[in-house]
Amino acid sequence: MYADKVVAITGASSGLGATLAQRFAEEGADLALFALDEEGLLETAGLCRALGRNVVTSTGDVGKPEDCEKWVDASVAGLGKIDCLIACAGISMWAKFEEVEDVSIFRRLMDTNYLGIVHCVYYALPHIKTCKGQIVAISSIQGKIGVPLHTGYVASKHAVQGFFESLRTELVGTGVDVLTVLPHWLRGTNLRKAAFGKHGGALGSSSRKHSKESVTLDDASEAIIKAMKKRQRELIIPFKLRFLPWLHLINPKIVEYLVRRGVDKEDEA
Ligand SMILES: NC(=O)c1ccc[n+]([C@@H]2O[C@H](COP(=O)([O-])OP(=O)(O)OC[C@H]3O[C@@H](n4cnc5c(N)ncnc54)[C@H](OP(=O)(O)O)[C@@H]3O)[C@@H](O)[C@H]2O)c1
């Protein structure tokens, strides 16, 4: 279904973005890849090229509109079109609000996680419309609930949810579909290592391991591609968490308790 389509992925230098790029290369798609880190990006590109696909890479900051415009232009110049945009670039935090010493992390989280998506969609949408393609936003289950130690991250993901709920209504009848993906914890990514700590810098390597509750990148990628093929609106990963937003509406205190327990486990794990 994605053979000879062009899939543009932000955050393709590591984690979910890098795995999705390889899965789409296996599906026969050409790739337009974007991230801050050139080394990781070239590694992903090499793996996709080894599968016989054409790949365009650009490094830049999704928080800067001019970098996103440059990437979209280079992608269309190199690959001829953009069928799908997967907005995956993201950064997190792991600190109690009252202990944060550098308040600028809240702006940086919004710049990357929310405005970074807005910028990419803004420049890519005319091309996606031409192909009647798809936009996929990698949000988070934290886009629907509150989570301790993640105030700024949660706020940025709630903004992503609101943006796409509204954009989807504007795109009715254009042939463009929007999928929002809400994963729980993912295993094997750099998100926690790169997350802002209370001092404003990256947390760095941690000996802590993700709990058994986390989902592998292969399983998450497979679920995302399956949902894209069905042109689904929303995907919660893992499947068993799909009732969480409903439970939150009915009894927010229970969800609050479960979430606090889950974060404590992750913190200790
Ligand atoms: N890991 C989880 O448990 C989890 C759960 C739910 C949702 N998510 C979401 O999944 C997405 C992918 O995260 P991941 O877990 O795969 O983490 P990851 O391994 O840290 O990947 C994040 C990617 O985003 C890129 N990126 C960060 N800031 C950027 C910027 N300003 N401009 C361009 N690229 C930037 C990184 O590139 P560089 O290497 O160049 O920095 C990297 O390629 C994120 O949106 C995250 O919020 C993750």
PDBQT file of the ligand as one rigid body, heavy atoms in Angstrom, charges set to zero:
ROOT
HETATM    1  N1  LIG A 301       9.347   7.071  24.577  1.00  0.00    +0.000 N 
HETATM    2  C1  LIG A 301       8.118   7.071  25.088  1.00  0.00    +0.000 C 
HETATM    3  O1  LIG A 301       7.858   6.444  26.133  1.00  0.00    +0.000 OA
HETATM    4  C2  LIG A 301       7.022   7.840  24.388  1.00  0.00    +0.000 A 
HETATM    5  C3  LIG A 301       5.707   7.692  24.854  1.00  0.00    +0.000 A 
HETATM    6  C4  LIG A 301       4.697   8.406  24.220  1.00  0.00    +0.000 A 
HETATM    7  C5  LIG A 301       4.985   9.250  23.155  1.00  0.00    +0.000 A 
HETATM    8  N2  LIG A 301       6.275   9.371  22.725  1.00  0.00    +0.000 N 
HETATM    9  C6  LIG A 301       6.544  10.285  21.612  1.00  0.00    +0.000 C 
HETATM   10  O2  LIG A 301       7.207   9.584  20.581  1.00  0.00    +0.000 OA
HETATM   11  C7  LIG A 301       7.951  10.528  19.803  1.00  0.00    +0.000 C 
HETATM   12  C8  LIG A 301       9.335   9.940  19.514  1.00  0.00    +0.000 C 
HETATM   13  O3  LIG A 301      10.063   9.882  20.714  1.00  0.00    +0.000 OA
HETATM   14  P1  LIG A 301      11.037   8.671  21.090  1.00  0.00    +0.000 P 
HETATM   15  O4  LIG A 301      10.488   8.059  22.317  1.00  0.00    +0.000 OA
HETATM   16  O5  LIG A 301      11.319   7.848  19.908  1.00  0.00    +0.000 OA
HETATM   17  O6  LIG A 301      12.337   9.488  21.562  1.00  0.00    +0.000 OA
HETATM   18  P2  LIG A 301      13.776   9.736  20.919  1.00  0.00    +0.000 P 
HETATM   19  O7  LIG A 301      14.458   8.449  20.681  1.00  0.00    +0.000 OA
HETATM   20  O8  LIG A 301      14.425  10.711  21.838  1.00  0.00    +0.000 OA
HETATM   21  O9  LIG A 301      13.460  10.427  19.534  1.00  0.00    +0.000 OA
HETATM   22  C9  LIG A 301      13.128  11.789  19.453  1.00  0.00    +0.000 C 
HETATM   23  C10 LIG A 301      13.477  12.277  18.082  1.00  0.00    +0.000 C 
HETATM   24  O10 LIG A 301      13.087  13.650  17.977  1.00  0.00    +0.000 OA
HETATM   25  C11 LIG A 301      14.169  14.395  17.467  1.00  0.00    +0.000 C 
HETATM   26  N3  LIG A 301      14.141  15.775  17.922  1.00  0.00    +0.000 N 
HETATM   27  C12 LIG A 301      14.104  16.220  19.205  1.00  0.00    +0.000 A 
HETATM   28  N4  LIG A 301      14.075  17.557  19.230  1.00  0.00    +0.000 NA
HETATM   29  C13 LIG A 301      14.103  17.961  17.927  1.00  0.00    +0.000 A 
HETATM   30  C14 LIG A 301      14.085  19.226  17.301  1.00  0.00    +0.000 A 
HETATM   31  N5  LIG A 301      14.021  20.370  18.017  1.00  0.00    +0.000 N 
HETATM   32  N6  LIG A 301      14.131  19.278  15.942  1.00  0.00    +0.000 NA
HETATM   33  C15 LIG A 301      14.206  18.137  15.215  1.00  0.00    +0.000 A 
HETATM   34  N7  LIG A 301      14.205  16.917  15.750  1.00  0.00    +0.000 NA
HETATM   35  C16 LIG A 301      14.160  16.827  17.096  1.00  0.00    +0.000 A 
HETATM   36  C17 LIG A 301      15.399  13.673  17.955  1.00  0.00    +0.000 C 
HETATM   37  O11 LIG A 301      16.463  14.047  17.104  1.00  0.00    +0.000 OA
HETATM   38  P3  LIG A 301      17.984  14.322  17.630  1.00  0.00    +0.000 P 
HETATM   39  O12 LIG A 301      18.575  12.967  17.830  1.00  0.00    +0.000 OA
HETATM   40  O13 LIG A 301      18.600  15.008  16.537  1.00  0.00    +0.000 OA
HETATM   41  O14 LIG A 301      17.857  15.106  18.895  1.00  0.00    +0.000 OA
HETATM   42  C18 LIG A 301      14.972  12.223  17.776  1.00  0.00    +0.000 C 
HETATM   43  O15 LIG A 301      15.147  11.834  16.433  1.00  0.00    +0.000 OA
HETATM   44  C19 LIG A 301       7.997  11.825  20.610  1.00  0.00    +0.000 C 
HETATM   45  O16 LIG A 301       7.074  12.743  20.054  1.00  0.00    +0.000 OA
HETATM   46  C20 LIG A 301       7.513  11.399  21.987  1.00  0.00    +0.000 C 
HETATM   47  O17 LIG A 301       6.874  12.437  22.673  1.00  0.00    +0.000 OA
HETATM   48  C21 LIG A 301       7.298   8.663  23.306  1.00  0.00    +0.000 A 
ENDROOT
TORSDOF 0
